[in-house]
Amino acid sequence: MLKKLLLLCVIVAFLAAVPVLAEGAKEGSAKTQIVNVASTFPDDSPQDKGLDLFKKIVEEKSNGRFEVIIHTGGAMGNERETFEQLIDGSVEFGANGSGDIGQFYPEYFCSEVPYIFKNVDQFWAYWNGPLGKEISDLIEKERGVKTVGVVLRGARYLTANKPIRRVSDVQGLKIRLPQLESWMMAWEELGALPTPINFSEVYLALQTGTVEAQENPPETILNYKFYEVQKYLVKTEHIFSAARFLMSNIWFDRQSAEDQKMFLDAMKEATDYANDLTRDGDAQYVKQLVNDLGMELIEVDKDAFQKAVQPVLEKLGREEWKPGLYEQLQKL
């Protein structure tokens, strides 16, 4: 009799616990999912503002099922590290320049070589055309990283502590460059002395005189305060830089069809918004750097600079790039 009573108590206790367990399971299924965005771009940049819009749209449309956390300024790693995290799915979205293409697919690293594009129209003809689609498709197929947006960052300008007005003024110029062989080849052809330095160390290198020049879009020159350690802003417009919003397919493939559409639609809105901000961005940033922050703007003969680096472009086309790529670029 005692055993039956004990068994009855156990059964009653178990049945009483079932609703609690079921409620706990229900709460767990509704748990907010974290979506990390690893961005190599700084706070308040057009790219960051676009990602802020992405965050707002996703969190509102998902009714809080997703929380988007944006890690700016390379907080989760440089371009290579960000790309590798997207490959293995340890982050969901990323915002890179084109450095990962240069490192993983050098035979396609043509869009950000000095004077390959003469203007913005050629930039968009590349990224919105078959060449941009080819490299994006290849990266997705081989690495599982999908390009979900391209933002024009603007043209890259040279900054220096001595006036650069003509090609001959570049002779012997100690310029900081990223570790990209094609860029160093181009600046060497112009007569400069390229020095590869990590981006995080550029300000100090300019401040201490380790190098006397660097090159970046006006937005970057402003946001990273290079105007504090550089006097001249030289309108070389030697590269039209892209920011790329990227997504990990390992993560994306686990989402429902409805959520996949939500994320892609939100990223398209974010990309369009960021491009609206950068449409006239260079002029606004240059005005601020010159009028408000005291840099001196120098106009140069871009045709003369482009002609000077032509031998490098032809050499890259013959020896480094995918066969026929240089000829396709010429048609743009």
C-alpha positions, 0 to 999 in steps of 0.5 A, spaced: 500 500 500 505 504 501 509 503 495 502 504 491 502 511 495 509 513 493 508 511 486 501 515 485 505 521 488 511 521 483 505 520 478 502 527 480 508 530 481 510 529 474 504 531 471 504 537 475 511 539 472 509 537 464 506 544 463 512 548 466 516 544 462 512 545 456 512 553 457 519 553 458 520 549 451 515 555 448 519 560 451 526 557 448 523 557 441 521 564 441 528 566 444 531 572 440 537 570 435 543 574 435 545 576 428 552 579 428 555 584 423 562 584 422 564 591 419 571 594 417 568 601 416 568 606 422 562 609 426 557 614 422 560 612 415 555 611 410 556 604 410 555 604 418 548 608 417 546 603 412 547 597 416 543 601 422 537 601 417 538 594 416 538 593 423 532 597 424 528 594 419 530 586 421 528 588 428 522 591 426 519 586 421 521 580 425 518 583 431 524 582 435 525 575 433 532 577 431 537 582 434 542 585 429 549 587 433 553 591 428 561 591 430 564 597 427 571 599 425 574 592 425 572 590 432 571 583 429 577 583 425 580 586 418 578 584 412 581 577 411 579 575 418 572 578 417 571 574 410 574 567 414 569 568 419 563 569 414 566 562 410 565 558 417 559 562 419 561 564 425 559 571 423 552 572 419 554 578 415 560 583 414 562 589 411 568 589 407 572 593 401 575 589 396 581 586 400 579 579 401 578 579 393 586 581 393 588 576 398 583 570 396 582 571 388 588 575 386 587 573 378 580 577 379 583 583 383 582 589 378 577 593 380 581 597 385 587 598 381 590 605 380 586 608 374 583 602 371 576 606 372 576 613 369 570 615 373 564 613 377 560 610 371 565 605 369 565 603 376 558 601 376 558 598 369 563 593 372 560 592 379 553 591 376 555 588 369 558 581 368 565 582 371 562 584 377 557 578 377 562 573 375 567 574 381 561 575 386 558 568 383 565 565 384 566 567 391 559 564 393 560 558 389 567 556 392 567 560 399 559 560 401 559 568 402 554 571 398 555 579 396 548 582 398 550 589 396 555 594 393 556 601 396 560 606 392 565 609 397 568 614 393 574 616 389 581 615 393 585 621 394 592 622 396 594 626 402 601 628 403 605 633 407 608 636 401 604 639 395 603 634 389 602 637 383 605 633 377 607 626 376 614 628 378 612 630 385 611 623 387 618 621 386 621 619 392 615 620 396 614 615 402 607 613 401 603 608 406 599 602 402 596 596 404 599 589 402 597 589 395 602 588 390 598 591 384 598 597 388 605 598 390 607 596 383 603 602 380 606 607 385 613 605 384 611 606 377 609 613 379 616 614 382 614 613 390 617 609 395 611 604 398 611 602 405 606 597 407 603 598 414 597 596 417 591 600 417 590 601 424 597 604 424 597 609 419 595 615 423 601 614 428 606 612 422 604 619 419 605 623 425 612 620 426 614 621 419 615 613 418 611 615 412 609 622 409 603 620 405 597 615 404 591 614 400 584 613 402 577 616 400 575 623 403 570 619 408 576 615 411 581 621 411 575 625 415 573 619 419 580 617 421 582 624 422 588 624 417 587 631 416 590 632 423 597 629 421 597 631 413 596 638 410 595 637 402 589 633 399 591 631 392 585 630 388 588 624 384 582 620 384 586 614 382 581 608 385 573 608 385 573 604 392 567 599 393 564 597 400 561 590 399 556 587 404 557 580 405 553 574 408 554 567 410 550 562 406 552 557 412 547 561 416 543 564 411 541 557 409 538 555 416 533 560 415 526 560 413 524 562 406 520 568 409 526 570 413 531 569 408 526 574 404 526 579 409 534 579 410 535 580 403 530 586 402 532 589 408 539 589 405 537 592 399 534 598 402 540 599 406 545 598 400 540 603 396 540 608 402 548 608 403 549 609 396 544 615 396 549 618 402 555 617 398 552 620 391 555 626 392 559 624 398 566 626 396 564 633 395 561 634 402 567 631 405 572 634 401 569 641 403 569 639 410 576 637 410 578 644 406 574 649 409 573 647 416 579 643 417 584 646 414 587 642 408 589 644 402 586 641 396 590 640 390 588 638 383 592 634 378 592 632 371 589 625 372 590 623 365 598 624 366 597 620 372 593 614 368 598 614 362 604 613 367 601 607 370 599 604 363 605 599 363 603 596 370 596 595 368 598 592 361 603 587 365 598 585 370 593 584 364 598 579 361 601 576 367 597 576 373 589 577 371 585 572 369 586 571 361 582 576 357 580 580 363 584 586 361 581 586 355 574 586 358 575 592 362 578 596 356 571 595 353 567 598 359 
